[in-house]
Amino acid sequence: MAFLLKLCVAQQILSSVAIRSVVKILLRLDLERKISFFRASIIVGGLLVFSGPWEAQADSTDTSSQYSVIESFQVHGFLSQAVVNTSDNRWFGDSPDTSYAFTEAALNGSARILPQLLISGQVLLRQAGDMYDGSPSLDYALADLTFASTLHYRLGVRGGRIKNPFGLYNETRDVPFTRPGIFLPQVVYFDRVRNLVLSSDGMMAYADTFQDYGDVSLIVGGGWPVMDENVEWSYLGADFPGDLESDSPLIVGRLWYSSPNASFNMGLSGTALRMRFDPDVGAPFTLSSGTTDIFYWIASLQYNLELWTISAEYMRQPIEWRDYGEFFPEQDLTSEGWYIQAQYRAHPQFELMMRWEEGYADSGDRDGTQIDRLTGGAITAYSRYSKIFTAGARFDINQNWMVRAEYSYHDGTFILSPRENPIPRDQEKYWHAVSFLLAFRF
């Protein structure tokens, strides 16, 4: 019943495309953390700057233009429910006893205010084990302004809360119908820090060129990442008294190439950011005011045939921890991960998927033996890597309903959330998972 009430709230919020409704979303639904007035102003200000022509058009007597705006307005949404069972370890809830704590529901709306101006937004309710509790949150809310557009190029800018252009799947990862499986490759797209990677509050400029040899696009921008407690758990290992926040705007960019028929896609994308921990004054035990620097980048390849899609990506993430005090020594390491994945469309309504992926917390200590020895086994060797085989199937019942089934076998526990599995020695090295998902869209 509580879930249905939350969904009704989301429906009411997305019932209008007026800018004042977007402002209300920002004020009411950013429940995962309290954002500063300045950060809220970046989102709202970007939308209001771009919305000037909309106000003028709304007051115009040109009824045909007003009708075209109304005609362009679209509302869509989806609802999905997964069931997860694991032999050991907690994965999206109490999975050894079968977890139903992976639920997603969203409503999104868009309108083309002018031929060169599009506004869009989405409200998402996401329950994901102990990581996300199902509270409504603002997934994205942006204005996209195209400055110039011809048959050969396009230039524009986006402002607001914007999806970060990472890899093949980050911009569409929140929709179950656009993911290649129930779960994305976790060694590249970490669900345990999903919000940090998903979107940022700021502005991005884009330039696309369309040539006989294919399409090339470049996106460059900056903004503030969306932080939550999962980020602190993942990068500091616990929820210490205090707050981990972005210390400065992140920088994000992507260079992408697609062949003329989109059969071949490749690109390089990445971001750089610094996070600062502000300890609670007077706390009996916490860390000092330290910083964490991250440079996270992905190289992507994809080949599309009539019945097959082959995808592969490589992720590398240099990380530096500084000034956290004697109980958290300074250190530098580089995490990395890669996967190769095949999707086979056996029938217009039926698809098979197979994937192999590997991820390492420290590329200089791939098997984890060094950290295991240094900590006397408190941090186990197998908690520093994951090697995963996944096989799955998708069946589209019709254009609105979809079911998935997925099996994965795991060697190592690197991908697990420390929030759900806080004690490495309690984790099992070898484990498997069976998952099912039912999804509806409109």
N, C-alpha and C positions, 0 to 999 in steps of 0.2 A: 504494500500500500504506500509506504514511504517513497519507494522508487517511482510509482506512478505519479505521486504528487510532484516530485522533482521534475519529471518529464513534462507535466502540465506547465510548470513554471517556465521551463525552457521554451515551450511552444508559444506562450504569451510573449516572451521576450523577443522572439524572432518574427512576430506578426507584422512588423513595420520596418521599412528601410530608411525611415527618417533618421537623420544624424542624432537627434535627441534620444532615440531609442538605443543607439550604439553607446551613447554616454551612460544611459541607465544600466546597460549591460556591464560596463566597466565598473560602475559604482557598486553594483549588487553582486556580481558573480565572480570577482577575483578573490575567491575565498581561500585559496591555498596559501596565500601570503598577503600581507599588507604592502601594497606598492606605494612608493613615494608620490607626492603630488607632481613632481617633475616628470617621473616616468609616465604617470597617467596623462600628463599634458602632451607628451610625445605622441601617444596614441590618438587622443582626442583632437589635438591640434592638427595633426596630419590629416585627419578626416575632415575637420572643419575647413582647413585651407582649400582642400580639393572640392569641398561641397558648395563653394560659393556659386558656381554656375547652376547647381541644382536649385538653389533658392530662387535665383532669377528666373529659371525656367518654370518653377512652380507658380510664380506670379504672372507668367506670360499669358496672353490671350490666345496663343497658338495652340489650340486644342489638339491638333494632330501630333505635335511634338510631345505634349503631355501624355497622350495615349501611348506613344511609343515607349516612353519610360515605364508606364504601368505594364505594358505588354512584355517588357524585358525582365520584369521582376520574377524571380524564381525562388521557390522554397523546396528544399529537399531534406531528407533525413534518413537515419538508419537506426536499427536496434539489433544487438547481437548478444548471445549468451553462450558461454563456453563451459565445458565440464573437463576438468583436468585430474588425472590420477597418476601418481608417481610411485615407484617402488620405494624410494627414500627421498629425503630432503624436501623442503617446502618450496613450491613453485606456483606462484599466484594463489596463495592461500594454503590451507591445510591439505595439500594434495595427497599425502600418503593415505588419508582417509577419504579421498575424493573431494575436490574443491569445486564449488560453483561460484567462486568469488572473482570471476572475470566477466564483467558485464560492461557493454558500451552502448551509449545512446547519444544521438546528436541531432540537432536541427541547424541547417545552414540556409542563408539567404543571400541573394545577389541581385543587383540592378545596374543596368548601364544608363547612368544619368545623362551622359552625352556620348556621342560616338567614340570619343577618346577617353572617357572616364567611367570606370567600373568600381563599385563598392561591394564588398562582400564580408561576411562574418559567419562564425560558427560557434555555438555553445555545445559543450560536450559534458556528458556525465560518464565518468569512468571509475568502475570499481576494479581494482587489480590487486587482490590479496591484501597484504599489509601495506602496500606501497601507495595505493590511491583508494579513498573511501567512498567514491561515488558522488561527491559534492559537485555541483555545477561549476564549470570553469570556462573561461573565454579561450577557445582554441586559437582563433585568429579573428581579426577585424581590421580590414585594410581598405585603402583607396588606391587604385591603379590608374595612373594618368599617362597616356601615350602622347608624347610630344610630336613624334613624326612617324608615319607609317606609309610605306610604298611596297611595291612588289618585291623589292630587293633588300629592304632593311626596315627595322623598327627600333625606336628609342623611347624610353619611358622611365618612370619612377614609381615606386610603391612606398606608402607610408602607413604606419599603424602597428598592430601586432601581426608580424609577417612570418610565414613558414620559412624556415631556413633551408636554402637550396643545397642539401647534402645528399650526395649519392643518387641511387636509382629510386629510393622509396621514401625518404624522409618527408617529402611534401605531401604524400598520400598515405602515410603510415597509420593515420587514425581511422581510416575507412576499411572495414574488413573485406569488402569486395575488391579492393585494389592491392591488397597484400598478396604475396605469392603463397602464403600459408597462414595458419592460425597465428603463428608467431614469426616475426622477421628474424633473419640471421642475427643471433644475439651477440656474436663476437664483433659485429660492426655497428648494429643498431641496438644499443643497450636500453632495454625497457626499464631498468632500474634507475636510469637518469633520463627518462624519456622527455620530461618537460624542459630540461636544460638544452637538449638538442633540437627539439621540435620547432620552436619559434622564438622570436625576439622582438622587443619593442623599439622600433627605430625606422630607418628609411633605407631603401635599396634602389640603385639605378641599374637598368638593364639595357643591353644593346644586342639585337639579333640581326643577322644577315642571312639572306636566302639566295643561294647560288646554285649553279648547275651541279657542282660537286657536293652539295649538301648544305645543311644549315649549321651555323656557328652562333653560339650565344654566350654572352658574358654578363654576369651579375656581380656587383660589388656593393657592399653596404656596411652598416654598423647599427648597433643598438644594445639594449640591455637584455640579458637572458632571463628566462623564467626560472626562478630558483625555488626549491622546496626542500623538505627534510631528507628526501632520498638522495639528493646531491651530497649533503653532509655525511650521510651514512656511507656512501660509495667512495668519497675522496678522503674522508677523515676517519672512517672506520667505526664511528659511533655518533650518537646525538649528544654532543657536549653542551653544557650551559653556555649559551651565546648564539650568535647568528652568523651563518656563512652567506655572504652577499657578493654580488659582482662589484669589483673595485673600480672598474672603468668600463666603458662600452666595449663590447666585443666587435671584432672585425670579421666579416664573412664574405666569401666569394666562391664563384663557380665558373669554370670554363667548360663548355659542352659542345660536342659535335654529333650530328645525326646525318646519316646518308640520305639521299633524295627520297627513297621510299621507306625510311626509318627502319630498315632491316638491320642497320648497324649503328650502335650508339656508344660513345665513350666520353669520359670527362674526368676532371679533377676538381674537387671541392674541399673547402676547409674553413676553419675558424680559429681565431686566437682570442683568449680571454684570460683575465686574472680575477680570482676570487679572494676575498679577505674575510678572515674570521674575527668577529668582535665578541670577546668573552663577556659574560655577565659579571659585573662588578660584585665582589664579595662571595662568589660561588666557591664552595669548599674545594672543588677540584675541577679544573677546566684547562684548556690550552691557552697559550699566549696569543697575542694578536699577530697572526701569521698570514701568509699569502700562498695561494696555489696557482701556478701558471700552467695553462694547457694550450697546446697547439694540436688540433684534431683535424686530420685530413683523410680523404677517401679517394682512391682511384677506381674508376668504374668502367666495365665493359659489358656490352649486351649484344647478342646476335639473335635476330628474329627470323624464323622461317614460317612457312604456312602452318605447320603443325607443332613446331618446336620453338622454345625460347631458351637460350643458354645465357646465364648471367654469372658474372664473377666480379668481386670487389675486394680491395685490399685497404685496410685501415691502419693508420699509425698515429700514436698519440704520445708525444713527449710531455712529461709532467714534472714540475719542480715544486717542492714544498720548502718554505723558508719561514724561520722565526716563530715556530710553534712552541718552543720551549724544550726543556730537557727530556720530557716524556714523549716527544714526537720529534725525533732528530731530523735535521735537514737531509733531503735526499733527492736524487734525480733518477728517473727511469723512463722507459718508453714502452707503453702497451702497444700491442699490435694484434690484428685479427684478419682473417681472410675466409672466403667461402667460394664454392662453385656450385651452381644450381641449374637443374634442367627441369623444364616444364613441358609436358606433352599433352596436346589437345586431341585426345582420342576420339572425341565427339563434340559437336558444338555446345553440349551441356555438361561434358565430363572432361576433367583435366587431372593428370597425374603429376606429382612433383617429387623430386629427389634432390637432396643437398648434403654436402660435406662441408664442415666448417671447423676452423681451429682458432683459438684465441689465447693470448698470453698476457698476464699482468705485467711482466717484465721481460722484454726480449733478451736481456742479458742474463736471465735466470729462467729459461724456458721451462725446465722441469721442476722448478721450485725448490731444489735441494738446498740452495744457499740460504734462503729465508727460513726454511725448516730448521736448518742447523743453528742459525743465529738466534732463533726464538725458542730453541729447545722443544720444537714441535707444537708450540702454541699456534703458530701459523703453519698449517700443513702444506706439504709440497703440492698436493693435488688441488688445493684451493687457488693456485696461481695459474691454472690453465684449464681449458675446456676443449675437448675434441668431440664433435657431435655428428652423428649420422641421423638424417631425418627423411622420412618418406610420408607422403600425404596424398589425399585425393579430394577433389572438389566436384560437387554436383549442383548445377543450377536447376532448381525445380522449375522455375520460370524466371522472368526478368526481375521479379521482386524478392524471391526467396532463394537462399543458398545454404547448403550444408557442407561441412568439411570434416574430415577425419585425418588424424596425424599421429605418427609414432616417431619417437626419437630415442636414441641410445647415447648416453653421455659417459665420457671418461674425463673426470675432473669437475670442479665446481666453480670455476672462475665467473661464470655468467650469473650465478645466484646472487640475489639481493642480500647484503649483510643485515638489512633490516628484518628480513624474514628468517635468515639463518645467521645469527650473530656470533656463534661459536664455531670456528672452523673445525675443531676436533670432533664436533658432533655430526659433521657432514659425512656422507658416504661417497667414496671415490667413484664407484661404478653405479649408475642408476639409469632408469629409463622412464619415459613419460608417454602416456596415451591421452590424446585430447580430442574432443568433439566440439563443433561450433555450429550454431544455427543463427542465420542472419537474415534480416528483412530490411528493405530499402524502399523509399518512395520519392 
